[in-house]
Every structure is written in C-alpha cells, then in structure tokens.
Amino acid sequence: MTWINDATREDYNRARRLAFFSQLLAFVTRRSNQLFSLDEVRARLHVRGQHYRGVGTVPLDQIIGSEGRYSDFDRHFLPLQKTTKDRWLSISRAHYEDVGLPVVELYKLGDIYFVKDGHHRISVARQQGQEAIDAAVTELEVDVPLSPDLSLRDLLLKEEYSDFLEWTELGRLRPQQRIELSELGGYLDLVRHINGHRYYLGLEQGREISRDEAVASWYDNVYMPVVYVIRDHQALEAFPKRSEADLYRWIMDHRWYMQEAGGSDPGPENATLDYVTLYGRKSLVEMTEGLLRSAFAFARS
C-alpha cells in the first residue's frame, strides 16, 4: 500500500532527524548518548554466571546497550547509520501491517539490558511510542547494582566496586552490603581500612587474622557503626548527591584528626556530628552568609 510506504519513510526520516539533534544535544551538554558495548561492560565487571530467564515484557528505557551494534543506534535507539535504512523500513512496514515478528533477544545485567538480536525492532517500537517489548532474556549475574541511568563514569565506579567485592568477598560474607562510592579511587581507601583493622585486630588478639574474619569484623565493627549514626542523624541531608560510603570515608579521616588533637578516639557518633557541623551544607551556607555580612558591614564602614 502506498500510504504505508509513505508512512514508513516519514517515520524513518523523522528518526534520523531526531538522531541528529540528539547527537548535537549530547555534544553541547557533553553527555554521552552512546549505547554501551556489552563486551566492554563484561570486561569491567565480574560475571559470576548466566541463566536463561525465558520470555517476558521488558521496559524499553531499560535497554541501554548492545552486544555488537552499539555504533548503529544511539542511546534512544535512533538510527545513526544509513545502512540501517532498508531493515528499519521493513520492520516499520510490518508494524503498520500488523505482522507478527519474533521476540527480541536480550542480555540482562542488574536492571539494564543489552540487545543480542532485534535492534531494528526496538528502534521502530520506540519510534512508535511503545513503552515495553516482549523479549527472550538471558541474565548475566553480576555483583554490583546497575541502573538505566548508567554513565561511563558510573561504569568506572562499578568496576572499582566489583574489584573491591572480588578481593574482599564481602558480598558472600555480608550479602546485605551496599557500599557505593561517588568518587573514583575510594575503594582503595576501604581496602586500607580493612588491612589496618586486620593488623590491629591481630595485635589485640595475639594471633593471625584471616582475610574473611578481618573483612567481616571491619564491616560489623567499623563501617556499620558509622553508617548507623549517619542514618540516625539523617546526616546525608547535609551532603546532597553523596552516599553513606562517601560520608564514612570522610568521617573516618576526621575521626583520626580528632583523636590526634584530643588524645583519644571520639567514637563514631561524636566524629560524625562534629564533621556534619563543620562541613555539612547548612554549615557552609551559614559560613558564606557570615562572610557576606562581614563584607557588607566592612563596605558600609
């Protein structure tokens, strides 16, 4: 039918225009608009195994990567290459003619998906305003959480987190753990904390402390007591876009300085409250207002 051919061509041309403006916006905002490569993600994370989950409905906005065609489409599955045109038009035509198509094939990691087969079907579905698609899903089991807003910087942090969990085996020892940092390099600090705790625990007990024992003891007796104080006093409200693990690192440094200055360990609660008072958002606002008031008073004098 002529109207179907016209509609499919217009849909494709609109998708290509949107792809151009999407790329332009990504350039201006300096935010990546690329699909993730499954091979790159797998190389950075520790995949413990995989299993077939069967056929189910998957939200389209959770599909953010591809096994092999990550350069053919952008993050919204808009077509970037002219070579996609013929296949895209045929899928679009099938949509208008209500022709049944095979389900797409996806890999699942955490809460995100990568396309094994069905890129054009996903692209057309998104262009037609669909919110979900039927898919045959194989899950790759990873030890860190992954969400659809994943960025390249996030992936680097996840890589460090995954390495940390592999070295400590904390995920096995304490399955409820959730230690997520917002700064690169922070997990090395945590490893140093564990090693230091292991050393002093060995001196205290006069014996060799195994790695598993040291990791579990650090988590239970060093890390979590600080986290409990952070939660009890809602300290994260004073540090927007930061995590409990971020605040733990800074508080532990501050605790050491307080101990050096005062001669005794202030403990997790005193160290936390003192740090929040000195460096929390409210404290910085008050300090800024004070400086401005002083400058204004000086200007009037």
Secondary structure in CASP SS format (residue, H / E / C, confidence):
PFRMAT SS
TARGET T0000
AUTHOR 0000-0000-0000
METHOD secondary structure of the structure
MODEL  1
M C 1.00
T H 1.00
W H 1.00
I H 1.00
N H 1.00
D H 1.00
A H 1.00
T H 1.00
R H 1.00
E H 1.00
D H 1.00
Y H 1.00
N H 1.00
R H 1.00
A H 1.00
R H 1.00
R H 1.00
L H 1.00
A H 1.00
F H 1.00
F H 1.00
S H 1.00
Q H 1.00
L H 1.00
L H 1.00
A H 1.00
F H 1.00
V H 1.00
T H 1.00
R C 1.00
R C 1.00
S C 1.00
N C 1.00
Q E 1.00
L C 1.00
F E 1.00
S E 1.00
L H 1.00
D H 1.00
E H 1.00
V H 1.00
R H 1.00
A H 1.00
R H 1.00
L C 1.00
H C 1.00
V E 1.00
R E 1.00
G E 1.00
Q E 1.00
H E 1.00
Y E 1.00
R E 1.00
G E 1.00
V E 1.00
G E 1.00
T E 1.00
V E 1.00
P E 1.00
L H 1.00
D H 1.00
Q H 1.00
I E 1.00
I E 1.00
G E 1.00
S E 1.00
E C 1.00
G C 1.00
R C 1.00
Y C 1.00
S C 1.00
D C 1.00
F E 1.00
D E 1.00
R C 1.00
H C 1.00
F C 1.00
L C 1.00
P E 1.00
L C 1.00
Q C 1.00
K H 1.00
T H 1.00
T H 1.00
K H 1.00
D H 1.00
R H 1.00
W H 1.00
L H 1.00
S H 1.00
I H 1.00
S H 1.00
R H 1.00
A H 1.00
H H 1.00
Y H 1.00
E C 1.00
D C 1.00
V C 1.00
G C 1.00
L C 1.00
P C 1.00
V C 1.00
V E 1.00
E E 1.00
L E 1.00
Y E 1.00
K E 1.00
L E 1.00
G C 1.00
D C 1.00
I E 1.00
Y E 1.00
F E 1.00
V E 1.00
K E 1.00
D E 1.00
G C 1.00
H H 1.00
H H 1.00
R H 1.00
I H 1.00
S H 1.00
V H 1.00
A H 1.00
R H 1.00
Q H 1.00
Q C 1.00
G C 1.00
Q C 1.00
E C 1.00
A E 1.00
I E 1.00
D E 1.00
A E 1.00
A E 1.00
V E 1.00
T E 1.00
E E 1.00
L E 1.00
E E 1.00
V E 1.00
D C 1.00
V C 1.00
P C 1.00
L C 1.00
S C 1.00
P C 1.00
D C 1.00
L C 1.00
S C 1.00
L H 1.00
R H 1.00
D H 1.00
L H 1.00
L H 1.00
L H 1.00
K H 1.00
E H 1.00
E H 1.00
Y H 1.00
S H 1.00
D H 1.00
F H 1.00
L H 1.00
E H 1.00
W H 1.00
T H 1.00
E C 1.00
L H 1.00
G H 1.00
R H 1.00
L H 1.00
R C 1.00
P C 1.00
Q C 1.00
Q C 1.00
R C 1.00
I C 1.00
E C 1.00
L C 1.00
S C 1.00
E C 1.00
L C 1.00
G C 1.00
G H 1.00
Y H 1.00
L H 1.00
D H 1.00
L H 1.00
V H 1.00
R H 1.00
H H 1.00
I H 1.00
N H 1.00
G H 1.00
H H 1.00
R H 1.00
Y H 1.00
Y H 1.00
L H 1.00
G H 1.00
L H 1.00
E H 1.00
Q H 1.00
G C 1.00
R C 1.00
E C 1.00
I C 1.00
S C 1.00
R H 1.00
D H 1.00
E H 1.00
A H 1.00
V H 1.00
A H 1.00
S H 1.00
W H 1.00
Y H 1.00
D H 1.00
N H 1.00
V H 1.00
Y H 1.00
M H 1.00
P H 1.00
V H 1.00
V H 1.00
Y H 1.00
V H 1.00
I H 1.00
R H 1.00
D H 1.00
H C 1.00
Q C 1.00
A H 1.00
L H 1.00
E H 1.00
A H 1.00
F C 1.00
P C 1.00
K C 1.00
R C 1.00
S C 1.00
E H 1.00
A H 1.00
D H 1.00
L H 1.00
Y H 1.00
R H 1.00
W H 1.00
I H 1.00
M H 1.00
D H 1.00
H H 1.00
R H 1.00
W H 1.00
Y H 1.00
M H 1.00
Q H 1.00
E H 1.00
A H 1.00
G H 1.00
G C 1.00
S C 1.00
D C 1.00
P C 1.00
G H 1.00
P H 1.00
E H 1.00
N H 1.00
A H 1.00
T H 1.00
L H 1.00
D H 1.00
Y H 1.00
V H 1.00
T H 1.00
L H 1.00
Y H 1.00
G C 1.00
R H 1.00
K H 1.00
S H 1.00
L H 1.00
V H 1.00
E H 1.00
M H 1.00
T H 1.00
E H 1.00
G H 1.00
L H 1.00
L H 1.00
R H 1.00
S H 1.00
A H 1.00
F H 1.00
A H 1.00
F H 1.00
A H 1.00
R H 1.00
S C 1.00
END
